[in-house]
Amino acid sequence: MIKITPSIHINDEEIELNFIRSPGPGGQNVNKVSSAVQLRFNVQGSPSIPQDVKQRLIKLAGKRLNSEGVLIIEARQYRSQDRNRQAALERLVRLVQQACIPPKSRQKTRPSHAAILRRLETKRKRSEIKRMRRDAGIGG
């Protein structure tokens, strides 16, 4: 069981870990050892995550979420399988924790009286400039 927040826990059965061969340098070891980790987590079908957190997680996941609603996280930065597994799980936990934070609601504000007066004054000045141009064009 993976603890995300005090109220949200993900069961180990919900997470699928596949070990794949990591591309890139590694010498003779690279073609023999599957050290990269591909973590799969079904966001849509998870009973342990509340619906509002699921919606935010889907937005945060972006391209890491496939059409079936499965989140795929790949970790291949380390040469050991165990460290890559830990890195993938940490990234999943961080992503779900980010999704747990509700967005701040926008506070409606009104411009101050002085700001309204400044805006109207600049409009008046601009209008005066344009009116002067119009008048100059008639007589010339």
C-alpha positions as a Markdown table, in Angstrom:
| # | Residue | x | y | z |
|---|---|---|---|---|
| 1 | Met | 0.0 | 0.0 | 0.0 |
| 2 | Ile | 1.4 | 3.4 | -1.0 |
| 3 | Lys | 0.5 | 6.4 | 1.1 |
| 4 | Ile | -0.2 | 9.5 | -0.9 |
| 5 | Thr | -1.9 | 11.7 | 1.7 |
| 6 | Pro | -3.3 | 10.8 | 5.2 |
| 7 | Ser | -6.6 | 9.9 | 3.6 |
| 8 | Ile | -5.5 | 8.6 | 0.2 |
| 9 | His | -3.7 | 5.2 | -0.2 |
| 10 | Ile | -3.1 | 3.3 | -3.4 |
| 11 | Asn | -3.1 | -0.5 | -3.3 |
| 12 | Asp | -0.1 | -2.3 | -4.7 |
| 13 | Glu | -2.5 | -4.4 | -6.9 |
| 14 | Glu | -3.5 | -1.2 | -8.8 |
| 15 | Ile | 0.0 | -0.6 | -10.0 |
| 16 | Glu | 1.6 | -2.7 | -12.7 |
| 17 | Leu | 5.4 | -2.6 | -13.1 |
| 18 | Asn | 7.1 | -3.8 | -16.3 |
| 19 | Phe | 10.8 | -4.0 | -16.6 |
| 20 | Ile | 12.1 | -3.1 | -20.1 |
| 21 | Arg | 15.6 | -2.7 | -21.7 |
| 22 | Ser | 16.8 | 0.8 | -21.3 |
| 23 | Pro | 18.1 | 2.6 | -24.4 |
| 24 | Gly | 21.4 | 4.5 | -24.3 |
| 25 | Pro | 24.8 | 3.8 | -23.0 |
| 26 | Gly | 25.6 | 0.9 | -20.7 |
| 27 | Gly | 28.3 | -1.2 | -22.4 |
| 28 | Gln | 27.9 | -4.9 | -22.6 |
| 29 | Asn | 25.3 | -4.8 | -19.9 |
| 30 | Val | 22.7 | -2.9 | -21.9 |
| 31 | Asn | 21.5 | -5.8 | -24.1 |
| 32 | Lys | 21.2 | -8.3 | -21.2 |
| 33 | Val | 19.5 | -6.5 | -18.3 |
| 34 | Ser | 16.1 | -4.9 | -18.2 |
| 35 | Ser | 16.7 | -2.1 | -15.9 |
| 36 | Ala | 14.2 | 0.5 | -17.1 |
| 37 | Val | 10.8 | 0.5 | -15.4 |
| 38 | Gln | 7.4 | 1.2 | -17.0 |
| 39 | Leu | 4.8 | 1.9 | -14.3 |
| 40 | Arg | 1.1 | 1.6 | -15.3 |
| 41 | Phe | -1.7 | 3.0 | -13.1 |
| 42 | Asn | -5.3 | 2.9 | -14.2 |
| 43 | Val | -6.5 | 6.3 | -13.1 |
| 44 | Gln | -10.1 | 5.9 | -14.4 |
| 45 | Gly | -10.6 | 2.5 | -12.7 |
| 46 | Ser | -8.9 | 3.3 | -9.4 |
| 47 | Pro | -11.3 | 3.0 | -6.4 |
| 48 | Ser | -8.8 | 4.6 | -4.0 |
| 49 | Ile | -8.7 | 8.1 | -5.6 |
| 50 | Pro | -11.7 | 10.5 | -5.2 |
| 51 | Gln | -13.4 | 11.7 | -8.4 |
| 52 | Asp | -12.2 | 15.3 | -8.1 |
| 53 | Val | -8.6 | 14.3 | -7.7 |
| 54 | Lys | -9.0 | 11.9 | -10.7 |
| 55 | Gln | -10.1 | 14.8 | -12.9 |
| 56 | Arg | -7.1 | 17.0 | -11.8 |
| 57 | Leu | -4.7 | 14.0 | -12.3 |
| 58 | Ile | -6.0 | 13.5 | -15.8 |
| 59 | Lys | -5.2 | 17.1 | -16.6 |
| 60 | Leu | -1.8 | 17.0 | -15.0 |
| 61 | Ala | -0.8 | 13.7 | -16.7 |
| 62 | Gly | -1.2 | 15.1 | -20.2 |
| 63 | Lys | 0.5 | 12.8 | -22.8 |
| 64 | Arg | 1.5 | 10.3 | -20.1 |
| 65 | Leu | -2.2 | 9.2 | -20.0 |
| 66 | Asn | -3.3 | 6.8 | -22.8 |
| 67 | Ser | -6.8 | 6.6 | -24.3 |
| 68 | Glu | -7.9 | 3.9 | -21.8 |
| 69 | Gly | -7.2 | 6.2 | -18.9 |
| 70 | Val | -4.0 | 4.4 | -17.9 |
| 71 | Leu | -1.1 | 6.6 | -16.6 |
| 72 | Ile | 2.3 | 5.4 | -17.9 |
| 73 | Ile | 5.4 | 6.6 | -16.1 |
| 74 | Glu | 8.8 | 5.4 | -17.4 |
| 75 | Ala | 12.0 | 5.6 | -15.3 |
| 76 | Arg | 15.3 | 4.8 | -16.8 |
| 77 | Gln | 17.8 | 7.3 | -15.3 |
| 78 | Tyr | 19.5 | 4.7 | -13.0 |
| 79 | Arg | 21.4 | 1.6 | -14.0 |
| 80 | Ser | 19.7 | -0.5 | -11.3 |
| 81 | Gln | 16.2 | -1.9 | -11.6 |
| 82 | Asp | 15.4 | -1.2 | -7.9 |
| 83 | Arg | 16.4 | 2.5 | -8.0 |
| 84 | Asn | 14.3 | 3.0 | -11.2 |
| 85 | Arg | 11.3 | 1.3 | -9.6 |
| 86 | Gln | 11.6 | 3.7 | -6.6 |
| 87 | Ala | 12.0 | 6.7 | -8.9 |
| 88 | Ala | 8.8 | 5.7 | -10.9 |
| 89 | Leu | 6.8 | 5.2 | -7.7 |
| 90 | Glu | 8.1 | 8.6 | -6.3 |
| 91 | Arg | 7.0 | 10.3 | -9.5 |
| 92 | Leu | 3.5 | 8.7 | -9.3 |
| 93 | Val | 3.2 | 9.8 | -5.6 |
| 94 | Arg | 4.3 | 13.4 | -6.5 |
| 95 | Leu | 1.8 | 13.6 | -9.4 |
| 96 | Val | -1.1 | 12.4 | -7.3 |
| 97 | Gln | -0.1 | 14.7 | -4.5 |
| 98 | Gln | -0.2 | 17.6 | -6.9 |
| 99 | Ala | -3.6 | 16.5 | -8.1 |
| 100 | Cys | -4.9 | 16.5 | -4.5 |
| 101 | Ile | -4.3 | 20.3 | -4.2 |
| 102 | Pro | -7.5 | 22.0 | -5.2 |
| 103 | Pro | -7.0 | 25.1 | -7.5 |
| 104 | Lys | -7.5 | 28.5 | -5.8 |
| 105 | Ser | -10.8 | 30.1 | -6.7 |
| 106 | Arg | -10.6 | 33.5 | -8.3 |
| 107 | Gln | -11.7 | 36.4 | -6.1 |
| 108 | Lys | -13.8 | 38.9 | -8.0 |
| 109 | Thr | -12.3 | 42.3 | -7.7 |
| 110 | Arg | -13.4 | 45.8 | -8.9 |
| 111 | Pro | -11.2 | 48.6 | -10.1 |
| 112 | Ser | -10.8 | 51.4 | -7.6 |
| 113 | His | -12.5 | 54.8 | -8.2 |
| 114 | Ala | -9.1 | 56.4 | -8.9 |
| 115 | Ala | -8.3 | 53.7 | -11.5 |
| 116 | Ile | -11.6 | 54.3 | -13.3 |
| 117 | Leu | -11.0 | 58.1 | -13.4 |
| 118 | Arg | -7.4 | 57.6 | -14.8 |
| 119 | Arg | -8.8 | 55.3 | -17.5 |
| 120 | Leu | -11.5 | 57.8 | -18.5 |
| 121 | Glu | -9.0 | 60.6 | -18.5 |
| 122 | Thr | -6.6 | 58.8 | -20.9 |
| 123 | Lys | -9.6 | 58.0 | -23.1 |
| 124 | Arg | -10.5 | 61.7 | -23.1 |
| 125 | Lys | -7.0 | 62.7 | -24.0 |
| 126 | Arg | -6.8 | 60.2 | -26.8 |
| 127 | Ser | -10.1 | 61.3 | -28.2 |
| 128 | Glu | -9.0 | 64.9 | -28.1 |
| 129 | Ile | -5.8 | 64.0 | -30.1 |
| 130 | Lys | -7.9 | 62.2 | -32.8 |
| 131 | Arg | -10.5 | 65.0 | -32.9 |
| 132 | Met | -7.7 | 67.5 | -33.5 |
| 133 | Arg | -6.3 | 65.4 | -36.4 |
| 134 | Arg | -9.8 | 65.2 | -38.0 |
| 135 | Asp | -10.3 | 69.0 | -37.8 |
| 136 | Ala | -6.9 | 69.7 | -39.3 |
| 137 | Gly | -7.6 | 67.5 | -42.3 |
| 138 | Ile | -10.7 | 69.5 | -43.4 |
| 139 | Gly | -9.2 | 73.0 | -43.9 |
| 140 | Gly | -5.9 | 71.9 | -45.5 |
